Amino acid sequence: MIGPLPPEYGGLLAGGVATHTAELVQALGRLGVEVRLLATNVRQPSLAGRLLPVTPLRQADGWLGLLSHSHRAGVWAAARLGVTLVRHPRLLPSAWHAGRRALLAQMLEYRGFLRAARPDVVHVQHPLDRHLVVRLLAELDGLATPVVVTLHSFFREHSNETIYGLMQPNLRFGDRFIAVNEHVREEAVQLGADPARIRVIRSGVDTARFRPQPIAQVRDQLGLAGDEPLVVFVGNLEPRKAVDQLVLAMERVRAALPAARLAIVGSGASAGVEDQEPRLRALVAELGLDAGVRFIGAVSSEDLVRWYNAADVFVLPSYSEGQGIVALEAMSCGRPVVASAVGGLRDTITDGHDGFLVPPGAPPALAERLTALLRDPATRQRVGEQARRTVEARFSWTRAAEATLDVYRELVAEAPFEAHHGDTETRRVQI
């Protein structure tokens, strides 16, 4: 597996792809699959071979250690979680944006990892830089191992330069593609991916971690008033999340319900030059909403669950969402979700049944729905309870991992393939 990790496991930045990678690795391990993870976004160790101080990945029968590599000594050090290993390489700049030297460095890193891991299947998260490196290695090194690529998002979430210059060429290389929803599948086909090679497998949510908790208890733990109407947003503060539209909607909500509050959980750290936090703070001040809008910033994994459960309503006003994992996490906590009718959210939420969908970029419609829900505790409870049932029935990581394992089995059963990197013995692999 090649992909990023979230901050609680040593990754530099939060995001849906990182969460997806961490959860899928663990779920596959519980099914008995040996997974070695090349973590692509981790902190650079101060000394080669030193284990990084990060929280272990959770798994029922063990703990996940770190696998690091010393280039000078060529020593691999590993700690085992069941059958799951993770490697934390030195942090490399983006190959796509940093030029040939960085690309060559990544190719050498990946080649060393693949030669040590000797995988039966290579699974890449997202057709970005990491997919480009695997593609080039296959072309130059004769990599014969089947390659699976999970597709998380395309239009409105990436620049045209990235989509057409990097992702589209990558889509011509891969034995199977996994789209996280039908919307992403359609966009991949539009960009030239072979529809016969695409499987749709929805991301999951950890229902044991994201579970309903007493609202009074979590509000007390967070230092919140027990009776204030509270709307919660979770996400990176980047333009496509449309938090400015949410702030505009809250001006209308507070005109109807002066006690209503909005908690914005997350930061713009991962957005780079597109960090919206300064602009959002200025907008809140301009509208006179300082008393009604709080910027919480990044929080611990424990507090994240508390913020979901503290909400009367969870809101995701994005212009685009490939999957919308935060919406699933809020639903798993039994909270009613109001989200934009875009991307994967349209496949996740049934309007009026287990959540509510509103047009993107429409503050009046968003404000109307939020105000109605804040005034109607019975509807909030009914929809929140159904949201939890929906997640349990459709979005478990076990289901996602089982479907992913079927893709692996399909590939290795198609034909014997040559063990890569100079091993001439052909073999058929049984999983």
C-alpha positions, 0 to 999 in steps of 0.5 A: 500500500502506498499512501498518506497517513493522518496526523495521529499516526505521524502524517503531516496533514489531515485529510480524507485520503489519509484517513482512508489509507489508515483505516483500510490498512487495518481492516485488511490486516483483520482479514489476514492480508499482509500489508506493508505501507509506504507512508508518503507524508510523514515527519522526517526523523532526526536520525536514520532508523529512529522510530517516530513518536506517533500514536499506534494504529489501532487493531484488535490483536496488536499494535502498529509500529514503524518501519524506517530505512537507513540509506547509508546502512541499508537497514530495515527496522520493523515492528509488527501489528498482526500482519501489518507493517508500516514504513515511514520514509524520509519526507520528500518534496512533491515529484510533480512540482519539484522537478527531476531530482525529486522525482528520481529520489522518490523513484529510488525510495519506492524501488527500495521499498518494493524490492524489500516488500516483494508484494503480490499486489501494489495498491496506490492511494490516488492517481497523484505523484505516488501513482506517477512514480509507480508508473515510471518504475513499471515502465523503466524497471519492468515491474510485473506486479498488478497495480490497483489505484483508488480514485478519491476525487477529480474536478473542483478538488484539483487544478486543471494542471494536476488533472490533465497533466498528472492524473489523466496520464496516470489513468492509462496505467493500472490493472484495476481502479477503485472509485470511492463512489459512482460520481468519481467513477463517471469522472474517471471514465470521462478522463479516459479510464477503462470502465471495465477496470473500475470497481466502485467501493465506498469508504467506510467509517470506524463505528466503534470509535465514532459512536453516539455519546451523551451530549451533556457529557461531551459538552461538559468535557469541551467546556460548552454551555449545555443548552446552546443551539450548536452547529459544527463544521469539521474540515480543512479551511480551503476554498472548496469547503465553502465555509464562507457560505456557512458563515453567511448562513449563520448570520441568518440563523442567528437573526432567527435564533440569537443563541445559536453558535457555530464551531469551526473545527480544523485549520487551513494549514494543508491549503497552503496559499489557499488557506482561508482562515484569515479571510474567514476571521475577517468575514466573521468580524465584518458581520459582527458574528464574533460571539456566535462563531468559534474557530477551534483549530486542529483537535485531538482524535478524542476531541474530534469525536466529542465535537461531533457528539456535541453538535445539534447539527453537523454541516458540510457546505462544500462545493465538491466532495469526493466522499465526505468522510467527515459526514460519515463520521458525524452520521456514525455519531448519530448526528443529523447532517446538512450537506451540499448536494455534490459528489459522493454526498449525494450517494451517502445521504438520502434527503430527509431520511438520514440527513439533508441535502441543500444546493451548494453556494446557497446561504439562504437555503442552508440557513433555512434548513439549519434554523428548522432543525435547531428548532425541531429536536424530534426531527434531529433525533429521528434523522440522527438515529437513522443516520447511525443505522445507515452507516452501520448497514452500508459504510463499515470498513469491513465491507470495504476491505472485503470488497477490496480483497476481492479485487486483489483476488481477481487480479492474482487469479487472472494469470501467473505473473513474473516475480519482479526485480529479476526473479524469473520464477513464475507463480500463482498466488493464493490469497 
